[in-house]
């Protein structure tokens, strides 16, 4: 929900530095990569690398150049620590100890668990809420959009490439926009369906323009930062205002208020940016882990609210 906006803001800021971090600017790192490629990534040496590379690494797309960069990263880190310097970043990221084919094991696992929590809550929602509930289809659609985003987040943290990075950003943007749409349906659309249709078309147009610009023109991290921050703030303010307005009439909205506040507060964990503990657990992974119960709470709110709306609609039918 709103927390993805905060994540995108912080990721965009870090990614803007990805073209030149302290570690990958070091001559020792660059020379190491160059020598490693000359030695291992051509001719017979390349054939030997491919034949000896574990199948799971090749299926995940790890190349000889990637292995050279990984080994030289740790060589550079070792020299930094030996000289008493702080751990440097490489290409906008801290050095992580690779596990099997997972580039960032803790973040990948946390993303997977967020997706699993969303899937479990989707199954619970579909079991407990009849399809006749006014918000049923909108909530189910939001769950699938969230699942898709967490899938690509898992893939991105498993293997950071140009494609997986874009898919992670684009799908996260889709979650934020769909959360805004969900809020619009809940606060306005049940009484004014025509407004929702127009608003849905506007959001789809915005998403198409956003993705087209970043894909076809240039991937502008600064623009992406501002765009997602703006939509994220609309999302937060709209949900929070509705919750405050209905807090006495609808007791279950306290769950939604808690979700909004928790996601905004927990996103500050990323500001504690520090080298990974045991070369695995960094602030971003901790943030992802902390959001798992928050997503469960939000789907619990959607379940309560959908059942409330169903009961309200059935009461109106009886009165009519």
Secondary structure, 3 states (H helix, E strand, C coil): CCHHHHHHHHHHHHHCCCCCCHHHHCHHHHHHHHHHHHHHCCHHHHHHHHHHCCHHHHHCCCCHHHHHHHHHHHHHHHHHHHCCCCCCEECCEECCCCECCECCHHHHHHHHHHHHHHHHHHHHHHHHCCCCCCCHHHHHHHHHHHHHHHHHHHHHHHCCCHHHHHHHHHHHHHHHHHHHHHHHHHHHHCCCHHHHHHHHHHHHHHHHHHHHHHHHHCCCHHHHHHHHHHHHHHHHHHHHHHHHHHCCCCCCHHHHHHHHHHHHHHHHHHHHCCCCECCCECHHHHHHHHHHHHHHHHHHHHHHHHHHHHHHHHHHHHHC
